[in-house]
């Protein structure tokens, strides 16, 4: 009877979907699902929802809920993390302060000033989870879904020996999108994706063993497909390779699309994909969810429609089954230390590469070098992340500043003195959430 702990179980959409997936595996159907959150109301809703799933599937699983993180972790075989280290009312400053300085953000949870400050708040919590695991469940695996993925995983992998990786649905989601665009059945497609989270490139994409990039390049010329992912299609047109994360995200990670209003209007506003690229799009979505989550949950709980128990496309359940279930090997793209896996990215940084998982744990695949035009872009992000992680662990405010000054979008619109002023303002706003910083003056 494996024990699977959810830290941040109040992230209700993720929790419901992941529990549904886990219980579809016969070897995991009798698991103890231990839900933990700091919000008692959200936790109670999560327990009710998960219990509904267990009852609908007639699974022999046990569901427990606790506000005590250590209780949830004690004896766990697998831990899933979907936390938010500060409320949306704090996160909003990560986006609104840079906007005053001309840094126009769409998502703001992964890179740039907003992603870095989110990491500064979250890294101490994540490292604390790892330290608890070292004591209470040292042989468990940790699967992280919290952003900023690469910085959080890098900090945990640097500070702990716990077996862990970060998971993001962008790789498989984009692979399926490209297959649809070229008319290929997904079961006939193979690919190699490598880089860092949200900035991983399909360095190989084949249909029945043949290079499918000529078909992709033709597809993105079609107006309806071009409009679906304008930023990513522009990147593919000029860099030659397709990046894994959405146009909204990738519009922030470089200096090409958001440094002037006319460029934002041309490339970021009128796309037809899920993320149109407007300023603070995801912040607005989260604020709406924060205001209406009870209504959404009640609507789900009150629905008379049968619960869909079909397994989804997230990797987590198959990984847990490989380690703590029937031992079936599974391949996925995960976030792991760069131990020479990508030769032209910094040694030790957190990279996203193919990984095989079994009862022995995670076995990452050596990829070799990225194409140089991709490596140049990815390497600067990886080096920024190294500085941000160092700042978060050591509490060095000067290192925060140094990490922000090299962010491509920030550097495209701000002077060094303006960036210093912005970072000082953001440190002051966040000081109550940065206990590792003995001073915020620099």
Helices and strands as residue ranges (DSSP letters): E 3-7, H 12-23, G 26-28, E 32-36, H 40-57, E 62-66, H 69-73, E 78-81, H 88-100, H 112-136, E 141-144, H 149-159, E 163-166, H 170-182, G 186-188, E 189-196, E 199-207, E 210-211, H 213-219, H 223-228, H 230-239, E 242-243, H 247-250, H 261-267, H 281-302, H 316-324, E 330-337, E 350-358, E 361-364, H 372-394, H 397-405, H 408-413, H 416-430, G 431-433
